[in-house]
Amino acid sequence: MDRDKVLTLKDLTKEYDSFKAVDHVSFFIAPGEIVGLLGPNGAGKTTTINMILGIVKPTSGTIEILGRDTKDCYPEINSMINFAAVYAHMPANLTVRQNLYVFGLLYGIKKAKRRVEELLFDFELEKFADRKTGLLSSGEQSRLQLTKALINQPELLLLDEPTASLDPAVSRLIRRKIVSYAKEHNIGILWTSHNMQEIEAVCHKVLFLSHGRILLEGNPRTMPAEYKKKDLEELFIAIAREPLIFGNQ
């Protein structure tokens, strides 16, 4: 397997009748790299993630994970990736510990119970371990989703608004844990967020998506100055308001 790139998208496109939700998107993520996928609602971020996960079938283009085309070997590759999003709910009638254990079994984790206890400790969920998931607050459910996303020690982690609903202190804890995990295990992460300060803090590069197309790509800490904006949030707003101007640059 090619370990130089964790994820490679080549001309990835998704059409619904005459509407292009994703329009010839190409980029890659290297081991240890955290890439931010930014854009307003409807830009194509979640559709892109769903195609990588195999939930949505691309109209055209290719997806390679660890150098392997996902068309040929998704069952095998699926064990190497994981995902977290605020809209991906877990069974409400199971406790936190039970949910994590079930996912541990689904991923074929050896010594799954031990792995669950490690994660409960790492993400400070021990006091919620025996509470039914349906009784958790939205922030606590987000933490559980992120914990589940690391159950199989993935090589590619897809995070769609991972810290939404979290208070600032917990958001900082989660960011620190994920950044540390990416560095320690040399994994690739694709991270969507509308929190530009968060993106600046965690991402090595960002991609600005609008109407399914990548308009800009670069370092989140230097890009604003390159386009005469004071910060990433101001750049984001400018692109969202006038995408055609940036699309022609």
CYANA upper distance limits for C-alpha pairs under 8 A (distance plus 0.5 A):
  1 MET  CA     66 LEU  CA      6.46
  1 MET  CA     67 GLY  CA      6.16
  1 MET  CA     68 ARG  CA      7.54
  2 ASP  CA     66 LEU  CA      5.85
  2 ASP  CA     67 GLY  CA      5.09
  2 ASP  CA     68 ARG  CA      8.27
  3 ARG  CA     31 PRO  CA      7.86
  3 ARG  CA     66 LEU  CA      6.22
  3 ARG  CA     67 GLY  CA      7.61
  4 ASP  CA     30 ALA  CA      6.67
  4 ASP  CA     31 PRO  CA      7.24
  4 ASP  CA     66 LEU  CA      8.24
  5 LYS  CA     28 PHE  CA      7.16
  5 LYS  CA     29 ILE  CA      6.31
  5 LYS  CA     30 ALA  CA      4.94
  5 LYS  CA     31 PRO  CA      6.69
  5 LYS  CA     65 ILE  CA      8.20
  5 LYS  CA     66 LEU  CA      6.52
  5 LYS  CA     67 GLY  CA      7.39
  6 VAL  CA     28 PHE  CA      8.01
  6 VAL  CA     29 ILE  CA      6.16
  6 VAL  CA     30 ALA  CA      5.93
  6 VAL  CA     31 PRO  CA      6.25
  6 VAL  CA     64 GLU  CA      8.49
  6 VAL  CA     65 ILE  CA      6.02
  6 VAL  CA     66 LEU  CA      5.13
  6 VAL  CA     67 GLY  CA      7.76
  6 VAL  CA    155 GLU  CA      7.74
  6 VAL  CA    156 LEU  CA      7.04
  6 VAL  CA    187 ILE  CA      7.88
  6 VAL  CA    188 GLY  CA      6.37
  7 LEU  CA     28 PHE  CA      5.86
  7 LEU  CA     29 ILE  CA      5.63
  7 LEU  CA     30 ALA  CA      7.64
  7 LEU  CA     63 ILE  CA      7.88
  7 LEU  CA     64 GLU  CA      6.23
  7 LEU  CA     65 ILE  CA      5.15
  7 LEU  CA     66 LEU  CA      6.72
  7 LEU  CA     67 GLY  CA      8.09
  7 LEU  CA    156 LEU  CA      7.96
  7 LEU  CA    188 GLY  CA      7.99
  8 THR  CA     26 SER  CA      7.93
  8 THR  CA     27 PHE  CA      6.47
  8 THR  CA     28 PHE  CA      4.78
  8 THR  CA     29 ILE  CA      7.11
  8 THR  CA     63 ILE  CA      6.41
  8 THR  CA     64 GLU  CA      5.53
  8 THR  CA     65 ILE  CA      7.02
  8 THR  CA     67 GLY  CA      8.24
  9 LEU  CA     25 VAL  CA      7.33
  9 LEU  CA     26 SER  CA      5.33
  9 LEU  CA     27 PHE  CA      5.86
  9 LEU  CA     28 PHE  CA      6.69
  9 LEU  CA     61 GLY  CA      8.02
  9 LEU  CA     62 THR  CA      6.38
  9 LEU  CA     63 ILE  CA      5.33
  9 LEU  CA     64 GLU  CA      6.98
 10 LYS  CA     24 HIS  CA      7.86
 10 LYS  CA     25 VAL  CA      7.04
 10 LYS  CA     26 SER  CA      5.03
 10 LYS  CA     27 PHE  CA      7.40
 10 LYS  CA     61 GLY  CA      6.06
 10 LYS  CA     62 THR  CA      5.73
 10 LYS  CA     63 ILE  CA      7.16
 11 ASP  CA     23 ASP  CA      7.99
 11 ASP  CA     24 HIS  CA      4.38
 11 ASP  CA     25 VAL  CA      5.40
 11 ASP  CA     26 SER  CA      5.66
 11 ASP  CA     60 SER  CA      7.80
 11 ASP  CA     61 GLY  CA      5.21
 11 ASP  CA     62 THR  CA      7.35
 12 LEU  CA     22 VAL  CA      7.49
 12 LEU  CA     23 ASP  CA      7.22
 12 LEU  CA     24 HIS  CA      5.26
 12 LEU  CA     25 VAL  CA      5.34
 12 LEU  CA     26 SER  CA      6.93
 12 LEU  CA     58 PRO  CA      7.30
 12 LEU  CA     59 THR  CA      8.32
 12 LEU  CA     60 SER  CA      6.45
 12 LEU  CA     61 GLY  CA      4.65
 12 LEU  CA     62 THR  CA      6.50
 12 LEU  CA     63 ILE  CA      7.94
 13 THR  CA     20 LYS  CA      7.77
 13 THR  CA     21 ALA  CA      8.08
 13 THR  CA     22 VAL  CA      5.42
 13 THR  CA     23 ASP  CA      5.29
 13 THR  CA     24 HIS  CA      5.42
 13 THR  CA     25 VAL  CA      7.13
 13 THR  CA     58 PRO  CA      6.40
 13 THR  CA     59 THR  CA      6.07
 13 THR  CA     60 SER  CA      5.73
 13 THR  CA     61 GLY  CA      6.52
 14 LYS  CA     20 LYS  CA      6.35
 14 LYS  CA     21 ALA  CA      6.10
 14 LYS  CA     22 VAL  CA      5.45
 14 LYS  CA     23 ASP  CA      7.21
 14 LYS  CA     57 LYS  CA      8.26
 14 LYS  CA     58 PRO  CA      5.60
 14 LYS  CA     59 THR  CA      5.29
 14 LYS  CA     60 SER  CA      7.41
 15 GLU  CA     19 PHE  CA      6.00
 15 GLU  CA     20 LYS  CA      4.83
 15 GLU  CA     21 ALA  CA      6.38
 15 GLU  CA     22 VAL  CA      7.55
 15 GLU  CA     58 PRO  CA      8.48
 15 GLU  CA     59 THR  CA      6.56
 16 TYR  CA     20 LYS  CA      6.82
 16 TYR  CA     21 ALA  CA      7.68
 20 LYS  CA    211 HIS  CA      8.34
 20 LYS  CA    212 GLY  CA      7.24
 21 ALA  CA     42 GLY  CA      8.49
 21 ALA  CA     43 ALA  CA      7.93
 21 ALA  CA     44 GLY  CA      6.03
 21 ALA  CA     47 THR  CA      7.69
 21 ALA  CA    211 HIS  CA      7.31
 21 ALA  CA    212 GLY  CA      5.70
 22 VAL  CA     44 GLY  CA      6.04
 22 VAL  CA     47 THR  CA      7.69
 22 VAL  CA     48 THR  CA      7.38
 22 VAL  CA    211 HIS  CA      7.81
 22 VAL  CA    212 GLY  CA      4.42
 22 VAL  CA    213 ARG  CA      6.94
 23 ASP  CA    211 HIS  CA      8.33
 23 ASP  CA    212 GLY  CA      5.43
 23 ASP  CA    213 ARG  CA      5.72
 24 HIS  CA     61 GLY  CA      7.81
 24 HIS  CA    212 GLY  CA      8.50
 24 HIS  CA    213 ARG  CA      7.35
 25 VAL  CA    212 GLY  CA      8.09
 25 VAL  CA    213 ARG  CA      6.68
 25 VAL  CA    214 ILE  CA      6.93
 29 ILE  CA     33 GLU  CA      6.66
 29 ILE  CA     34 ILE  CA      7.95
 29 ILE  CA     35 VAL  CA      7.33
 29 ILE  CA    188 GLY  CA      6.48
 29 ILE  CA    189 ILE  CA      7.93
 29 ILE  CA    190 LEU  CA      8.30
 30 ALA  CA    188 GLY  CA      6.59
 31 PRO  CA    186 ASN  CA      5.62
 31 PRO  CA    187 ILE  CA      5.45
 31 PRO  CA    188 GLY  CA      5.50
 32 GLY  CA    182 ALA  CA      5.90
 32 GLY  CA    183 LYS  CA      5.91
 32 GLY  CA    185 HIS  CA      7.91
 32 GLY  CA    186 ASN  CA      4.56
 32 GLY  CA    187 ILE  CA      5.22
 32 GLY  CA    188 GLY  CA      5.74
 32 GLY  CA    189 ILE  CA      8.26
 33 GLU  CA    182 ALA  CA      7.91
 33 GLU  CA    186 ASN  CA      8.26
 33 GLU  CA    187 ILE  CA      7.54
 33 GLU  CA    188 GLY  CA      5.62
 33 GLU  CA    189 ILE  CA      6.87
 33 GLU  CA    203 CYS  CA      8.15
 33 GLU  CA    204 HIS  CA      6.81
 34 ILE  CA    182 ALA  CA      8.26
 34 ILE  CA    188 GLY  CA      6.52
 34 ILE  CA    189 ILE  CA      5.17
 34 ILE  CA    190 LEU  CA      6.56
 34 ILE  CA    191 TRP  CA      7.54
 34 ILE  CA    202 VAL  CA      7.46
 34 ILE  CA    203 CYS  CA      5.40
 34 ILE  CA    204 HIS  CA      6.04
 34 ILE  CA    205 LYS  CA      7.56
 35 VAL  CA    189 ILE  CA      6.65
 35 VAL  CA    190 LEU  CA      5.51
 35 VAL  CA    191 TRP  CA      6.52
 35 VAL  CA    203 CYS  CA      5.91
 35 VAL  CA    204 HIS  CA      6.52
 35 VAL  CA    205 LYS  CA      5.68
 35 VAL  CA    206 VAL  CA      6.03
 35 VAL  CA    207 LEU  CA      8.03
 36 GLY  CA    190 LEU  CA      6.49
 36 GLY  CA    191 TRP  CA      5.25
 36 GLY  CA    192 THR  CA      6.14
 36 GLY  CA    193 SER  CA      8.05
 36 GLY  CA    199 ILE  CA      6.97
 36 GLY  CA    203 CYS  CA      6.34
 36 GLY  CA    204 HIS  CA      8.39
 36 GLY  CA    205 LYS  CA      6.82
 36 GLY  CA    206 VAL  CA      4.89
 36 GLY  CA    207 LEU  CA      6.63
 37 LEU  CA     45 LYS  CA      7.20
 37 LEU  CA    190 LEU  CA      7.33
 37 LEU  CA    191 TRP  CA      6.46
 37 LEU  CA    192 THR  CA      5.39
 37 LEU  CA    193 SER  CA      7.96
 37 LEU  CA    206 VAL  CA      6.43
 37 LEU  CA    207 LEU  CA      5.55
 37 LEU  CA    208 PHE  CA      6.83
 37 LEU  CA    209 LEU  CA      7.55
 38 LEU  CA     45 LYS  CA      7.82
 38 LEU  CA    192 THR  CA      6.40
 38 LEU  CA    193 SER  CA      7.05
 38 LEU  CA    194 HIS  CA      7.69
 38 LEU  CA    206 VAL  CA      7.52
 38 LEU  CA    207 LEU  CA      6.47
 38 LEU  CA    208 PHE  CA      5.36
 38 LEU  CA    209 LEU  CA      6.35
 38 LEU  CA    236 PHE  CA      8.45
 39 GLY  CA     43 ALA  CA      6.09
 39 GLY  CA     44 GLY  CA      8.47
 39 GLY  CA     45 LYS  CA      7.69
 39 GLY  CA    194 HIS  CA      8.33
 39 GLY  CA    208 PHE  CA      6.13
 39 GLY  CA    209 LEU  CA      5.37
 39 GLY  CA    210 SER  CA      6.40
 39 GLY  CA    236 PHE  CA      7.81
 39 GLY  CA    240 ALA  CA      7.57
 40 PRO  CA    209 LEU  CA      8.38
 40 PRO  CA    210 SER  CA      7.62
 40 PRO  CA    240 ALA  CA      6.71
 42 GLY  CA    211 HIS  CA      7.67
 43 ALA  CA    209 LEU  CA      6.35
 43 ALA  CA    210 SER  CA      5.24
 43 ALA  CA    211 HIS  CA      5.29
 43 ALA  CA    212 GLY  CA      5.85
 43 ALA  CA    213 ARG  CA      8.41
 44 GLY  CA     48 THR  CA      6.59
 44 GLY  CA    209 LEU  CA      7.61
 44 GLY  CA    210 SER  CA      7.89
 44 GLY  CA    211 HIS  CA      7.21
 44 GLY  CA    212 GLY  CA      5.40
 45 LYS  CA     49 ILE  CA      6.91
 45 LYS  CA    192 THR  CA      7.81
 45 LYS  CA    209 LEU  CA      7.83
 45 LYS  CA    212 GLY  CA      8.35
 46 THR  CA     50 ASN  CA      6.55
 46 THR  CA    160 ASP  CA      7.71
 47 THR  CA     51 MET  CA      6.71
 47 THR  CA     56 VAL  CA      7.85
 48 THR  CA     52 ILE  CA      6.90
 49 ILE  CA     53 LEU  CA      6.73
 49 ILE  CA    158 LEU  CA      7.61
 50 ASN  CA     54 GLY  CA      6.65
 50 ASN  CA     55 ILE  CA      5.63
 50 ASN  CA     56 VAL  CA      5.95
 51 MET  CA     55 ILE  CA      6.34
 51 MET  CA     56 VAL  CA      5.18
 51 MET  CA     57 LYS  CA      6.37
 51 MET  CA     58 PRO  CA      6.73
 52 ILE  CA     63 ILE  CA      7.20
 53 LEU  CA     78 ASN  CA      8.28
 54 GLY  CA     74 TYR  CA      8.22
 62 THR  CA     69 ASP  CA      7.43
 62 THR  CA     70 THR  CA      8.38
 63 ILE  CA     69 ASP  CA      6.32
 63 ILE  CA     70 THR  CA      6.40
 63 ILE  CA     71 LYS  CA      8.43
 64 GLU  CA     68 ARG  CA      5.45
 64 GLU  CA     69 ASP  CA      4.89
 64 GLU  CA     70 THR  CA      6.29
 65 ILE  CA     69 ASP  CA      7.13
 65 ILE  CA     70 THR  CA      7.26
 65 ILE  CA     77 ILE  CA      7.64
 68 ARG  CA     72 ASP  CA      8.20
 68 ARG  CA     73 CYS  CA      7.99
 69 ASP  CA     73 CYS  CA      7.54
 70 THR  CA     74 TYR  CA      5.58
 70 THR  CA     77 ILE  CA      7.72
 73 CYS  CA     77 ILE  CA      6.75
 74 TYR  CA     78 ASN  CA      6.16
 75 PRO  CA     79 SER  CA      7.63
 76 GLU  CA     80 MET  CA      8.09
 77 ILE  CA     81 ILE  CA      7.52
 78 ASN  CA     82 ASN  CA      8.27
 79 SER  CA    107 TYR  CA      6.92
 79 SER  CA    152 ASN  CA      7.88
 79 SER  CA    154 PRO  CA      7.95
 80 MET  CA    152 ASN  CA      8.00
 80 MET  CA    153 GLN  CA      8.23
 80 MET  CA    154 PRO  CA      5.37
 80 MET  CA    155 GLU  CA      5.94
 80 MET  CA    156 LEU  CA      7.04
 81 ILE  CA    154 PRO  CA      5.29
 81 ILE  CA    155 GLU  CA      6.39
 81 ILE  CA    156 LEU  CA      5.22
 81 ILE  CA    157 LEU  CA      6.26
 81 ILE  CA    158 LEU  CA      8.22
 82 ASN  CA    149 ALA  CA      5.70
 82 ASN  CA    150 LEU  CA      7.57
 82 ASN  CA    152 ASN  CA      8.18
 82 ASN  CA    154 PRO  CA      6.45
 82 ASN  CA    156 LEU  CA      7.16
 82 ASN  CA    157 LEU  CA      5.67
 82 ASN  CA    158 LEU  CA      6.79
 83 PHE  CA    146 LEU  CA      8.44
 83 PHE  CA    149 ALA  CA      5.82
 83 PHE  CA    157 LEU  CA      6.30
 83 PHE  CA    158 LEU  CA      5.16
 83 PHE  CA    159 LEU  CA      6.28
 83 PHE  CA    160 ASP  CA      8.38
 84 ALA  CA     88 ALA  CA      7.55
 84 ALA  CA    145 GLN  CA      5.95
 84 ALA  CA    146 LEU  CA      6.12
 84 ALA  CA    148 LYS  CA      8.24
 84 ALA  CA    149 ALA  CA      6.27
 84 ALA  CA    158 LEU  CA      7.03
 84 ALA  CA    159 LEU  CA      5.58
 84 ALA  CA    160 ASP  CA      6.77
 84 ALA  CA    162 PRO  CA      6.87
 85 ALA  CA    142 SER  CA      7.93
 85 ALA  CA    145 GLN  CA      7.43
 85 ALA  CA    159 LEU  CA      6.64
 85 ALA  CA    160 ASP  CA      5.30
 85 ALA  CA    161 GLU  CA      6.52
 85 ALA  CA    162 PRO  CA      6.15
 86 VAL  CA    141 GLN  CA      8.35
 86 VAL  CA    142 SER  CA      6.38
 86 VAL  CA    145 GLN  CA      8.07
 86 VAL  CA    160 ASP  CA      7.95
 86 VAL  CA    161 GLU  CA      7.31
 86 VAL  CA    162 PRO  CA      7.20
 86 VAL  CA    164 ALA  CA      7.37
 88 ALA  CA    145 GLN  CA      8.36
 89 HIS  CA    141 GLN  CA      8.47
 89 HIS  CA    145 GLN  CA      8.42
 90 MET  CA     99 ASN  CA      7.80
 90 MET  CA    133 THR  CA      7.82
 90 MET  CA    145 GLN  CA      8.30
 91 PRO  CA     99 ASN  CA      7.64
 91 PRO  CA    133 THR  CA      7.43
 91 PRO  CA    134 GLY  CA      7.98
 92 ALA  CA    132 LYS  CA      6.88
 92 ALA  CA    133 THR  CA      5.27
 92 ALA  CA    134 GLY  CA      4.48
 92 ALA  CA    135 LEU  CA      8.10
 93 ASN  CA    132 LYS  CA      6.25
 93 ASN  CA    133 THR  CA      6.96
 93 ASN  CA    134 GLY  CA      6.78
 94 LEU  CA     98 GLN  CA      6.27
 94 LEU  CA     99 ASN  CA      6.40
 94 LEU  CA    132 LYS  CA      5.82
 94 LEU  CA    133 THR  CA      6.51
 94 LEU  CA    134 GLY  CA      8.41
 95 THR  CA     99 ASN  CA      6.58
 95 THR  CA    129 ALA  CA      7.10
 95 THR  CA    130 ASP  CA      5.76
 95 THR  CA    131 ARG  CA      5.53
 95 THR  CA    132 LYS  CA      4.38
 95 THR  CA    133 THR  CA      5.78
 96 VAL  CA    100 LEU  CA      6.85
 96 VAL  CA    128 PHE  CA      7.21
 96 VAL  CA    129 ALA  CA      5.42
 96 VAL  CA    130 ASP  CA      6.58
 96 VAL  CA    131 ARG  CA      6.66
 96 VAL  CA    132 LYS  CA      6.75
 96 VAL  CA    133 THR  CA      6.12
 96 VAL  CA    144 LEU  CA      7.74
 97 ARG  CA    101 TYR  CA      6.64
 97 ARG  CA    116 VAL  CA      7.49
 97 ARG  CA    120 LEU  CA      8.45
 97 ARG  CA    129 ALA  CA      5.49
 97 ARG  CA    130 ASP  CA      6.71
 98 GLN  CA    102 VAL  CA      6.60
 99 ASN  CA    103 PHE  CA      6.84
100 LEU  CA    104 GLY  CA      6.56
100 LEU  CA    116 VAL  CA      6.58
100 LEU  CA    148 LYS  CA      6.54
100 LEU  CA    151 ILE  CA      7.99
101 TYR  CA    105 LEU  CA      6.78
101 TYR  CA    112 ALA  CA      6.80
101 TYR  CA    113 LYS  CA      6.80
101 TYR  CA    116 VAL  CA      6.74
102 VAL  CA    106 LEU  CA      6.73
103 PHE  CA    107 TYR  CA      6.66
103 PHE  CA    148 LYS  CA      7.71
103 PHE  CA    151 ILE  CA      7.90
104 GLY  CA    108 GLY  CA      6.69
104 GLY  CA    109 ILE  CA      5.72
104 GLY  CA    112 ALA  CA      5.88
104 GLY  CA    113 LYS  CA      8.48
104 GLY  CA    115 ARG  CA      8.40
104 GLY  CA    116 VAL  CA      8.08
104 GLY  CA    151 ILE  CA      6.70
104 GLY  CA    152 ASN  CA      7.54
105 LEU  CA    109 ILE  CA      6.43
105 LEU  CA    112 ALA  CA      7.19
107 TYR  CA    152 ASN  CA      6.81
109 ILE  CA    115 ARG  CA      8.46
109 ILE  CA    151 ILE  CA      8.41
109 ILE  CA    152 ASN  CA      7.02
111 LYS  CA    115 ARG  CA      6.97
112 ALA  CA    116 VAL  CA      6.66
113 LYS  CA    117 GLU  CA      6.87
114 ARG  CA    118 GLU  CA      6.79
115 ARG  CA    119 LEU  CA      6.84
115 ARG  CA    151 ILE  CA      7.64
116 VAL  CA    120 LEU  CA      6.65
116 VAL  CA    151 ILE  CA      7.89
117 GLU  CA    121 PHE  CA      6.76
118 GLU  CA    122 ASP  CA      6.62
119 LEU  CA    123 PHE  CA      6.49
119 LEU  CA    147 THR  CA      6.86
119 LEU  CA    151 ILE  CA      8.10
120 LEU  CA    124 GLU  CA      6.36
120 LEU  CA    125 LEU  CA      5.28
120 LEU  CA    126 GLU  CA      5.67
120 LEU  CA    129 ALA  CA      7.71
120 LEU  CA    147 THR  CA      8.18
121 PHE  CA    125 LEU  CA      6.82
121 PHE  CA    126 GLU  CA      6.42
123 PHE  CA    143 ARG  CA      7.92
123 PHE  CA    147 THR  CA      7.30
123 PHE  CA    174 ILE  CA      8.01
123 PHE  CA    177 LYS  CA      8.45
125 LEU  CA    129 ALA  CA      6.65
125 LEU  CA    144 LEU  CA      8.31
131 ARG  CA    135 LEU  CA      7.53
131 ARG  CA    136 LEU  CA      8.02
132 LYS  CA    136 LEU  CA      7.63
133 THR  CA    141 GLN  CA      7.59
136 LEU  CA    140 GLU  CA      6.13
136 LEU  CA    141 GLN  CA      6.45
137 SER  CA    141 GLN  CA      6.71
138 SER  CA    142 SER  CA      6.75
138 SER  CA    165 SER  CA      6.50
138 SER  CA    166 LEU  CA      8.34
139 GLY  CA    143 ARG  CA      6.91
139 GLY  CA    164 ALA  CA      8.02
139 GLY  CA    165 SER  CA      5.28
139 GLY  CA    166 LEU  CA      5.16
139 GLY  CA    167 ASP  CA      7.90
140 GLU  CA    144 LEU  CA      6.78
140 GLU  CA    166 LEU  CA      8.23
141 GLN  CA    145 GLN  CA      6.67
142 SER  CA    146 LEU  CA      6.85
142 SER  CA    162 PRO  CA      7.45
142 SER  CA    163 THR  CA      7.40
142 SER  CA    164 ALA  CA      7.86
142 SER  CA    165 SER  CA      7.61
142 SER  CA    166 LEU  CA      7.76
143 ARG  CA    147 THR  CA      6.66
143 ARG  CA    174 ILE  CA      8.24
144 LEU  CA    148 LYS  CA      6.60
145 GLN  CA    149 ALA  CA      6.72
146 LEU  CA    150 LEU  CA      7.37
146 LEU  CA    162 PRO  CA      7.55
147 THR  CA    151 ILE  CA      7.24
149 ALA  CA    154 PRO  CA      8.35
149 ALA  CA    157 LEU  CA      7.88
150 LEU  CA    154 PRO  CA      6.85
154 PRO  CA    187 ILE  CA      7.81
155 GLU  CA    185 HIS  CA      8.40
155 GLU  CA    186 ASN  CA      8.17
155 GLU  CA    187 ILE  CA      5.18
155 GLU  CA    188 GLY  CA      6.78
156 LEU  CA    187 ILE  CA      6.36
156 LEU  CA    188 GLY  CA      5.42
156 LEU  CA    189 ILE  CA      6.30
156 LEU  CA    190 LEU  CA      8.43
157 LEU  CA    187 ILE  CA      8.05
157 LEU  CA    188 GLY  CA      6.84
157 LEU  CA    189 ILE  CA      5.23
157 LEU  CA    190 LEU  CA      6.92
158 LEU  CA    189 ILE  CA      6.37
158 LEU  CA    190 LEU  CA      5.47
158 LEU  CA    191 TRP  CA      6.77
159 LEU  CA    189 ILE  CA      7.89
159 LEU  CA    190 LEU  CA      6.59
159 LEU  CA    191 TRP  CA      5.29
159 LEU  CA    192 THR  CA      6.76
160 ASP  CA    191 TRP  CA      6.57
160 ASP  CA    192 THR  CA      5.41
160 ASP  CA    193 SER  CA      7.30
161 GLU  CA    191 TRP  CA      7.75
161 GLU  CA    192 THR  CA      5.84
161 GLU  CA    193 SER  CA      5.20
161 GLU  CA    194 HIS  CA      7.87
162 PRO  CA    191 TRP  CA      8.27
162 PRO  CA    192 THR  CA      8.21
162 PRO  CA    193 SER  CA      7.95
163 THR  CA    171 SER  CA      6.19
163 THR  CA    174 ILE  CA      8.02
166 LEU  CA    170 VAL  CA      6.53
166 LEU  CA    171 SER  CA      6.12
167 ASP  CA    171 SER  CA      6.52
168 PRO  CA    172 ARG  CA      6.64
169 ALA  CA    173 LEU  CA      6.91
170 VAL  CA    174 ILE  CA      6.64
171 SER  CA    175 ARG  CA      6.60
172 ARG  CA    176 ARG  CA      6.59
173 LEU  CA    177 LYS  CA      6.70
174 ILE  CA    178 ILE  CA      6.65
175 ARG  CA    179 VAL  CA      6.50
175 ARG  CA    202 VAL  CA      7.73
176 ARG  CA    180 SER  CA      6.47
177 LYS  CA    181 TYR  CA      6.55
178 ILE  CA    182 ALA  CA      6.62
179 VAL  CA    183 LYS  CA      6.78
179 VAL  CA    202 VAL  CA      7.22
180 SER  CA    184 GLU  CA      6.48
181 TYR  CA    185 HIS  CA      6.40
181 TYR  CA    186 ASN  CA      8.34
181 TYR  CA    187 ILE  CA      8.38
182 ALA  CA    186 ASN  CA      5.83
182 ALA  CA    187 ILE  CA      5.51
182 ALA  CA    188 GLY  CA      7.25
182 ALA  CA    189 ILE  CA      7.90
183 LYS  CA    187 ILE  CA      7.65
193 SER  CA    198 GLU  CA      8.30
193 SER  CA    199 ILE  CA      7.56
195 ASN  CA    199 ILE  CA      6.97
196 MET  CA    200 GLU  CA      6.65
196 MET  CA    232 LEU  CA      6.50
196 MET  CA    233 GLU  CA      5.99
197 GLN  CA    201 ALA  CA      6.71
197 GLN  CA    232 LEU  CA      8.22
197 GLN  CA    233 GLU  CA      8.32
198 GLU  CA    202 VAL  CA      6.79
199 ILE  CA    203 CYS  CA      5.97
199 ILE  CA    220 PRO  CA      7.82
200 GLU  CA    220 PRO  CA      5.97
200 GLU  CA    221 ARG  CA      6.56
200 GLU  CA    232 LEU  CA      8.02
203 CYS  CA    220 PRO  CA      7.64
204 HIS  CA    219 ASN  CA      6.74
204 HIS  CA    220 PRO  CA      7.70
205 LYS  CA    217 GLU  CA      7.62
205 LYS  CA    218 GLY  CA      5.75
205 LYS  CA    219 ASN  CA      5.04
205 LYS  CA    220 PRO  CA      6.39
206 VAL  CA    217 GLU  CA      6.13
206 VAL  CA    218 GLY  CA      6.08
206 VAL  CA    219 ASN  CA      6.77
206 VAL  CA    220 PRO  CA      6.45
207 LEU  CA    214 ILE  CA      6.89
207 LEU  CA    215 LEU  CA      8.04
207 LEU  CA    216 LEU  CA      6.35
207 LEU  CA    217 GLU  CA      5.05
207 LEU  CA    218 GLY  CA      7.39
208 PHE  CA    214 ILE  CA      6.08
208 PHE  CA    215 LEU  CA      6.14
208 PHE  CA    216 LEU  CA      5.67
208 PHE  CA    217 GLU  CA      6.88
208 PHE  CA    236 PHE  CA      8.31
209 LEU  CA    213 ARG  CA      5.86
209 LEU  CA    214 ILE  CA      4.97
209 LEU  CA    215 LEU  CA      6.47
209 LEU  CA    216 LEU  CA      8.10
210 SER  CA    214 ILE  CA      6.98
210 SER  CA    215 LEU  CA      7.30
210 SER  CA    239 ILE  CA      8.39
210 SER  CA    240 ALA  CA      7.66
210 SER  CA    243 PRO  CA      7.13
215 LEU  CA    243 PRO  CA      8.14
215 LEU  CA    246 PHE  CA      6.75
215 LEU  CA    247 GLY  CA      5.60
216 LEU  CA    246 PHE  CA      7.88
216 LEU  CA    247 GLY  CA      8.27
218 GLY  CA    222 THR  CA      8.31
218 GLY  CA    223 MET  CA      6.73
219 ASN  CA    223 MET  CA      6.28
220 PRO  CA    224 PRO  CA      7.87
220 PRO  CA    232 LEU  CA      7.15
221 ARG  CA    232 LEU  CA      8.10
222 THR  CA    226 GLU  CA      7.13
223 MET  CA    227 TYR  CA      7.03
223 MET  CA    232 LEU  CA      7.92
224 PRO  CA    228 LYS  CA      6.59
224 PRO  CA    229 LYS  CA      5.19
224 PRO  CA    230 LYS  CA      6.50
224 PRO  CA    231 ASP  CA      5.69
224 PRO  CA    232 LEU  CA      6.02
224 PRO  CA    234 GLU  CA      8.25
224 PRO  CA    235 LEU  CA      6.45
225 ALA  CA    229 LYS  CA      5.96
225 ALA  CA    230 LYS  CA      6.99
225 ALA  CA    231 ASP  CA      7.95
227 TYR  CA    235 LEU  CA      8.04
229 LYS  CA    234 GLU  CA      6.54
229 LYS  CA    235 LEU  CA      6.31
230 LYS  CA    234 GLU  CA      7.02
230 LYS  CA    235 LEU  CA      8.34
231 ASP  CA    235 LEU  CA      7.01
232 LEU  CA    236 PHE  CA      6.53
233 GLU  CA    237 ILE  CA      6.74
234 GLU  CA    238 ALA  CA      6.72
235 LEU  CA    239 ILE  CA      6.73
236 PHE  CA    240 ALA  CA      6.65
237 ILE  CA    241 ARG  CA      6.63
238 ALA  CA    242 GLU  CA      6.51
238 ALA  CA    243 PRO  CA      8.15
239 ILE  CA    243 PRO  CA      5.29
239 ILE  CA    245 ILE  CA      8.41
239 ILE  CA    246 PHE  CA      7.08
242 GLU  CA    246 PHE  CA      7.78
243 PRO  CA    247 GLY  CA      6.46
244 LEU  CA    248 ASN  CA      6.76
245 ILE  CA    249 GLN  CA      7.42
